Amino acid sequence: MLIAFEGLDQSGKETQAQQLRERLRETGRKVRLLSFPDYGTSIGEEIARALAGERDYGADVMQLLFVANRHERREAIIEWLNGGLILVCDRYRASSIAYGEAQGLDAGWLEQIQQMLPAADLTIFMDIDPKTAASRKAHDRDKYERDLALLTRVSESYRRQASQPNWVRIDGERSKEEIAADVFAAVEPRL
């Protein structure tokens, strides 16, 4: 099973992904946590440079880099899933659609270039207001995190995507404990 956490930066994706991994391990399940972008790869290093403003790529090139970064782990993802692991991802395919669409790219194209990546069995959308995202990280924000208008469009894309089957929208404006309880309640029936 592949569970993807999606949402704006500072929405609690990483925290909730880690908490879900631990909760699932406590129930005896084999779980692996992944995070994208994966900065430990060559493409991930290039993404980090671009986000820091050291490179100036167009929106299409950035999304191709993000997708290529996930493809770097594609074989391992397939192997882990075939081996019975539950994979919990902090960001996955929907991020490229949300951020790319918010920058004027075609959502259909963004879906098409990712069709060879395994689909998420469940996508958990951590929904927060873009102003909340900006207020939770006041320093060291990357170029996307500094653009409130962009974050608003990203949030709108996520909300549109969340109407699809196998998506669950979680109100990320609440306490970590309330959110964790809702996340596990969404995951447990699918196990």
Rosetta silent file (secondary structure, phi, psi, omega in degrees, C-alpha in Angstrom):
SEQUENCE: MLIAFEGLDQSGKETQAQQLRERLRETGRKVRLLSFPDYGTSIGEEIARALAGERDYGADVMQLLFVANRHERREAIIEWLNGGLILVCDRYRASSIAYGEAQGLDAGWLEQIQQMLPAADLTIFMDIDPKTAASRKAHDRDKYERDLALLTRVSESYRRQASQPNWVRIDGERSKEEIAADVFAAVEPRL
SCORE:     score description
SCORE:     0.000 S_00000001
   1 L     0.000  136.738  177.990    0.000    0.000    0.000 S_00000001
   2 E  -116.068  119.780 -179.973    1.235    3.476   -0.898 S_00000001
   3 E  -114.058  122.382 -179.318   -0.084    6.361    1.200 S_00000001
   4 E  -109.000  132.797  171.452    0.786    9.882    0.044 S_00000001
   5 E   -98.775  128.517 -179.281    0.581   12.991    2.199 S_00000001
   6 E  -129.115  158.977  177.700   -0.038   16.137    0.175 S_00000001
   7 E   147.297  176.823  179.294   -0.542   19.798    0.964 S_00000001
   8 L   -65.042  159.911  171.703    1.221   23.091    1.262 S_00000001
   9 L   -59.150  144.667 -179.858    4.590   23.373    2.978 S_00000001
  10 L    71.874   17.303  179.125    4.144   23.618    6.743 S_00000001
  11 L   -86.693   -6.924  179.993    0.788   21.806    6.591 S_00000001
  12 L    99.993   10.696 -178.848    2.041   19.012    8.847 S_00000001
  13 H   -56.617  -52.749 -176.173    2.720   16.418    6.126 S_00000001
  14 H   -62.322  -46.893  179.944    6.105   15.361    7.460 S_00000001
  15 H   -59.356  -47.891 -176.949    4.960   15.214   11.079 S_00000001
  16 H   -70.657  -34.300  176.652    1.834   13.222   10.261 S_00000001
  17 H   -63.219  -43.877  178.706    3.694   10.885    7.893 S_00000001
  18 H   -64.380  -42.909  179.834    6.196   10.109   10.655 S_00000001
  19 H   -64.892  -39.773  178.233    3.442    9.602   13.222 S_00000001
  20 H   -64.630  -42.986  177.896    1.526    7.293   10.878 S_00000001
  21 H   -55.659  -47.592 -178.401    4.677    5.260   10.218 S_00000001
  22 H   -65.243  -41.341 -179.926    5.204    4.792   13.951 S_00000001
  23 H   -63.617  -41.642  179.387    1.554    3.923   14.597 S_00000001
  24 H   -67.735  -38.602  176.903    1.575    1.329   11.805 S_00000001
  25 H   -62.057  -38.214  178.645    4.843   -0.158   13.101 S_00000001
  26 H   -62.410  -25.948  178.362    3.244   -0.476   16.540 S_00000001
  27 L   -89.116    6.447  176.310    0.550   -2.647   14.924 S_00000001
  28 L    89.507    8.914 -179.142    3.257   -4.942   13.530 S_00000001
  29 L   -89.551  151.527  176.455    3.248   -3.705    9.964 S_00000001
  30 L   -89.622  122.236 -172.912    6.359   -3.150    7.860 S_00000001
  31 E  -134.128  142.223  174.663    6.476    0.511    6.876 S_00000001
  32 E  -128.963  137.348  178.860    8.936    2.735    5.034 S_00000001
  33 E  -100.641  130.910  175.612    8.826    6.530    4.955 S_00000001
  34 E  -121.651  152.187  177.008    9.758    8.386    1.759 S_00000001
  35 E  -137.486  132.686  177.103    9.985   12.112    1.176 S_00000001
  36 L  -123.347  139.872    1.061   10.001   13.965   -2.118 S_00000001
  37 L   -66.252  150.620  176.025   11.919   15.751   -3.328 S_00000001
  38 L   -95.136   99.878 -175.025   14.633   13.316   -2.329 S_00000001
  39 L   -73.859   -2.838 -179.746   17.619   15.629   -1.943 S_00000001
  40 L   -86.061    7.407  178.643   19.989   12.662   -1.598 S_00000001
  41 L  -114.581  168.329  178.123   20.095   12.074   -5.358 S_00000001
  42 H   -60.112  -45.498  179.554   21.774   13.994   -8.183 S_00000001
  43 H   -67.689  -37.685  176.781   18.451   15.317   -9.423 S_00000001
  44 H   -60.602  -38.755  177.395   17.432   16.100   -5.849 S_00000001
  45 H   -64.038  -38.730  178.787   20.573   18.187   -5.416 S_00000001
  46 H   -67.302  -38.626  176.592   19.692   20.133   -8.566 S_00000001
  47 H   -61.635  -43.953  179.595   16.165   20.717   -7.241 S_00000001
  48 H   -59.501  -41.943  178.421   17.616   22.063   -3.987 S_00000001
  49 H   -62.088  -42.930 -179.127   19.780   24.513   -5.952 S_00000001
  50 H   -65.994  -41.755  179.959   16.782   25.699   -7.959 S_00000001
  51 H   -67.325  -28.155  178.213   14.614   26.153   -4.870 S_00000001
  52 L   -82.056   -4.988  179.198   17.388   28.149   -3.232 S_00000001
  53 L    89.987    8.778  179.600   17.500   30.464   -6.261 S_00000001
  54 L   -81.985  -15.598  176.988   20.866   29.233   -7.574 S_00000001
  55 L  -128.781  153.002 -179.806   19.231   28.018  -10.802 S_00000001
  56 L  -125.598   88.514  179.268   16.497   29.643  -12.866 S_00000001
  57 L  -104.132  150.912  173.394   14.311   27.004  -14.504 S_00000001
  58 L   -70.744  167.767 -178.241   10.856   27.459  -15.959 S_00000001
  59 H   -59.184  -38.521 -178.848    7.855   25.818  -14.314 S_00000001
  60 H   -65.860  -42.096  179.676    7.874   22.971  -16.854 S_00000001
  61 H   -66.253  -40.804  178.810   11.530   22.126  -16.229 S_00000001
  62 H   -60.518  -44.940 -179.071   11.023   22.240  -12.465 S_00000001
  63 H   -68.155  -34.934  174.970    8.123   19.794  -12.658 S_00000001
  64 H   -63.205  -37.975  176.514   10.121   17.517  -14.963 S_00000001
  65 H   -64.791  -44.662  179.114   12.889   17.550  -12.344 S_00000001
  66 H   -60.855  -43.759  179.780   10.429   16.717   -9.552 S_00000001
  67 H   -66.565  -43.382  178.388    8.962   13.853  -11.598 S_00000001
  68 H   -61.118  -36.152  178.375   12.431   12.603  -12.566 S_00000001
  69 H   -62.462  -40.665  176.509   13.382   12.656   -8.878 S_00000001
  70 H   -68.901  -36.131  177.991   10.475   10.332   -8.093 S_00000001
  71 H   -64.804  -28.478  176.274   11.467    8.136  -11.054 S_00000001
  72 L   -59.187  -26.587 -179.099   14.915    7.760   -9.482 S_00000001
  73 L  -105.206    3.422 -174.608   13.145    5.768   -6.746 S_00000001
  74 H   -55.565  -51.961 -177.992   10.577    4.054   -9.004 S_00000001
  75 H   -61.138  -41.532  178.626   12.189    0.602   -9.086 S_00000001
  76 H   -65.027  -41.324  178.895   12.729    0.626   -5.332 S_00000001
  77 H   -59.163  -47.135  179.299    9.119    1.732   -4.755 S_00000001
  78 H   -61.625  -44.155  179.678    7.840   -1.139   -6.884 S_00000001
  79 H   -61.667  -45.594  179.964   10.146   -3.602   -5.135 S_00000001
  80 H   -63.414  -43.133  179.300    9.066   -2.422   -1.674 S_00000001
  81 H   -64.221  -44.340  178.531    5.382   -2.590   -2.568 S_00000001
  82 H   -63.859  -26.708  178.422    5.778   -6.069   -4.080 S_00000001
  83 L   -83.314    1.912  176.055    7.594   -7.094   -0.887 S_00000001
  84 L    91.349    7.998  178.251    4.567   -6.170    1.212 S_00000001
  85 L   -75.998  149.009  166.475    5.788   -2.893    2.665 S_00000001
  86 E   -92.730  125.428  178.054    3.464   -0.009    3.363 S_00000001
  87 E  -103.346  129.191  176.572    5.031    3.116    1.888 S_00000001
  88 E  -113.920  118.420 -175.479    4.208    6.467    3.442 S_00000001
  89 E  -111.016  128.692  169.089    5.248    9.383    1.223 S_00000001
  90 E   -88.575   97.123 -173.123    5.668   12.999    2.240 S_00000001
  91 L    79.242  142.918  176.673    4.655   14.412   -1.173 S_00000001
  92 L  -156.325 -139.539 -171.845    4.157   12.351   -4.281 S_00000001
  93 H   -61.351  -39.069 -175.676    2.504   12.671   -7.693 S_00000001
  94 H   -64.351  -23.212  178.806   -0.207   15.190   -6.753 S_00000001
  95 H   -62.847  -42.603  179.057    2.411   17.777   -5.776 S_00000001
  96 H   -63.928  -38.461  178.515    3.548   18.156   -9.376 S_00000001
  97 H   -65.563  -47.572 -177.101   -0.029   18.598  -10.499 S_00000001
  98 H   -63.414  -50.645 -177.262   -0.797   21.171   -7.789 S_00000001
  99 H   -72.704  -38.489  178.412    2.366   23.246   -8.168 S_00000001
 100 H   -66.818  -45.829  179.131    2.552   22.879  -11.942 S_00000001
 101 H   -61.533  -38.024  179.053   -1.107   23.727  -12.471 S_00000001
 102 H   -65.391  -19.664  178.888   -0.697   26.753  -10.179 S_00000001
 103 L  -104.719   16.433  173.121    2.049   27.947  -12.534 S_00000001
 104 L    91.335    6.686  178.519   -0.066   27.558  -15.660 S_00000001
 105 L   -82.947  156.711 -177.916    0.936   24.042  -16.733 S_00000001
 106 L   -77.130  124.256 -178.641   -1.619   21.573  -18.059 S_00000001
 107 H   -61.324  -37.328  178.781   -2.842   19.157  -15.373 S_00000001
 108 H   -61.430  -43.284  177.727   -3.364   16.406  -17.978 S_00000001
 109 H   -63.698  -42.163 -179.722    0.255   16.648  -19.098 S_00000001
 110 H   -63.652  -35.233  175.188    1.433   16.599  -15.478 S_00000001
 111 H   -69.913  -43.280 -176.658   -0.576   13.414  -14.877 S_00000001
 112 H   -61.749  -41.216 -176.675    0.656   11.838  -18.116 S_00000001
 113 L   -72.538   -5.881  179.645    4.369   12.305  -17.371 S_00000001
 114 L  -112.666    5.636 -172.971    3.872   10.451  -14.086 S_00000001
 115 L   -64.416  -19.353  178.854    1.827    7.513  -15.348 S_00000001
 116 L   -86.412   -5.043  175.134    4.747    5.078  -15.003 S_00000001
 117 L   -87.025  140.787  177.280    5.022    5.801  -11.280 S_00000001
 118 L   -56.702  138.975  178.656    2.889    3.600   -9.020 S_00000001
 119 L   -76.682  152.145  174.495   -0.329    5.362   -8.067 S_00000001
 120 L   -73.173  139.183  174.107   -1.097    6.136   -4.432 S_00000001
 121 L   -78.051  -27.868  178.113   -3.686    3.859   -2.862 S_00000001
 122 E  -148.815  132.357  175.006   -4.647    6.701   -0.543 S_00000001
 123 E  -116.948  123.529  179.752   -3.813   10.391   -0.697 S_00000001
 124 E  -104.368  115.106 -178.494   -4.207   12.399    2.491 S_00000001
 125 E   -95.397  112.268  177.632   -4.575   16.111    1.802 S_00000001
 126 E   -85.459   98.410 -171.479   -3.463   18.231    4.747 S_00000001
 127 E   -91.040  115.631  173.507   -5.586   21.318    4.097 S_00000001
 128 L  -133.598  159.953  176.444   -4.409   24.606    5.593 S_00000001
 129 L   -70.800  140.239  177.699   -4.835   28.224    4.591 S_00000001
 130 H   -55.193  -33.321  177.989   -1.893   29.609    2.600 S_00000001
 131 H   -66.209  -34.973  176.530   -1.512   32.380    5.211 S_00000001
 132 H   -63.938  -44.454  179.653   -1.105   29.696    7.879 S_00000001
 133 H   -57.756  -45.215 -179.065    1.624   28.054    5.776 S_00000001
 134 H   -66.394  -36.932 -177.709    3.472   31.365    5.483 S_00000001
 135 H   -74.252  -24.947 -178.656    3.132   32.139    9.197 S_00000001
 136 H   -76.957  -16.285  178.470    4.463   28.725   10.285 S_00000001
 137 L  -138.106   96.253 -175.368    7.793   29.320    8.547 S_00000001
 138 L   -85.684  -23.274 -175.509    8.967   32.900    8.736 S_00000001
 139 L  -124.315  159.168  175.742   12.628   32.327    7.761 S_00000001
 140 L    56.262   38.544  178.601   14.552   30.340    5.144 S_00000001
 141 L   -84.139  141.349  178.118   11.555   29.924    2.853 S_00000001
 142 L   -79.051  179.624 -172.610   12.194   28.694   -0.681 S_00000001
 143 L   -63.116  -29.714  177.372   10.916   30.510   -3.752 S_00000001
 144 L   -75.042  -39.958 -177.341    7.551   28.708   -3.673 S_00000001
 145 L   -67.509  -20.849 -178.862    7.020   29.303    0.046 S_00000001
 146 L   -86.154  -10.384 -172.134    7.514   33.071   -0.401 S_00000001
 147 L  -104.827   94.432 -175.841    4.778   33.446   -3.040 S_00000001
 148 H   -64.065  -37.318  178.411    1.377   33.708   -1.294 S_00000001
 149 H   -64.037  -41.399  176.822   -0.541   34.055   -4.578 S_00000001
 150 H   -62.558  -46.476 -179.628    1.098   30.870   -5.867 S_00000001
 151 H   -59.714  -35.047  177.714    0.321   29.037   -2.631 S_00000001
 152 H   -64.761  -42.833  178.680   -3.327   30.062   -2.972 S_00000001
 153 H   -68.507  -36.634  176.448   -3.482   28.572   -6.473 S_00000001
 154 H   -61.370  -45.521  179.595   -1.676   25.422   -5.256 S_00000001
 155 H   -60.768  -40.771  177.930   -4.244   25.055   -2.491 S_00000001
 156 H   -62.815  -39.838  178.123   -7.079   25.414   -5.015 S_00000001
 157 H   -64.740  -45.442  177.886   -5.552   22.650   -7.154 S_00000001
 158 H   -59.146  -42.595 -179.680   -5.224   20.349   -4.161 S_00000001
 159 H   -63.784  -37.666  176.651   -8.852   21.010   -3.219 S_00000001
 160 H   -65.609  -46.042 -179.502   -9.934   20.171   -6.757 S_00000001
 161 H   -63.233  -32.069 -175.559   -7.859   16.977   -6.759 S_00000001
 162 L   -66.161   -9.543  176.950   -9.229   15.985   -3.342 S_00000001
 163 L   -80.877   -5.869 -179.594  -12.620   15.288   -4.919 S_00000001
 164 L   -76.408  157.095  174.959  -11.128   12.201   -6.580 S_00000001
 165 L   -60.376  154.189  178.259  -11.612    8.690   -5.193 S_00000001
 166 L    67.289   20.770  172.223   -9.013    7.532   -2.658 S_00000001
 167 E  -113.539  143.973  173.884   -8.418   11.056   -1.378 S_00000001
 168 E  -130.201  128.738  176.964   -9.143   12.196    2.161 S_00000001
 169 E   -95.365  127.285  179.600   -9.126   15.863    3.159 S_00000001
 170 E  -117.433  131.235  176.513   -7.875   16.545    6.693 S_00000001
 171 E   -71.477  107.306 -176.480   -8.239   19.937    8.362 S_00000001
 172 L   -85.718    7.544 -179.072   -4.606   20.759    9.133 S_00000001
 173 L   -89.319    2.440 -175.875   -5.434   23.812   11.242 S_00000001
 174 L  -100.986 -174.048 -179.554   -6.064   21.694   14.377 S_00000001
 175 L   -68.442  155.037  178.996   -3.823   20.071   16.977 S_00000001
 176 H   -58.574  -36.472 -178.331   -1.321   17.397   15.916 S_00000001
 177 H   -68.859  -42.132  178.385   -3.170   14.844   18.045 S_00000001
 178 H   -64.186  -42.492 -179.925   -6.566   15.536   16.455 S_00000001
 179 H   -63.953  -46.342 -179.479   -5.049   15.353   12.994 S_00000001
 180 H   -58.842  -39.610  178.852   -3.189   12.097   13.783 S_00000001
 181 H   -64.025  -41.832  178.418   -6.444   10.512   15.003 S_00000001
 182 H   -67.553  -38.121  178.687   -8.214   11.494   11.767 S_00000001
 183 H   -62.298  -48.940 -178.314   -5.313   10.237    9.650 S_00000001
 184 H   -65.251  -36.061  178.114   -5.317    6.830   11.319 S_00000001
 185 H   -64.343  -30.975  177.632   -9.121    6.637   11.067 S_00000001
 186 H   -76.755  -32.321 -175.554   -8.776    7.196    7.296 S_00000001
 187 H   -83.860  -43.381 -171.033   -5.998    4.608    6.903 S_00000001
 188 H   -51.449  -45.299 -179.603   -7.155    1.802    9.206 S_00000001
 189 H   -66.038  -17.196 -177.775  -10.156    0.589    7.151 S_00000001
 190 H   -91.645   -6.486 -176.627   -7.924    0.302    4.071 S_00000001
 191 L   -76.898    0.000    0.000   -5.330   -1.955    5.709 S_00000001
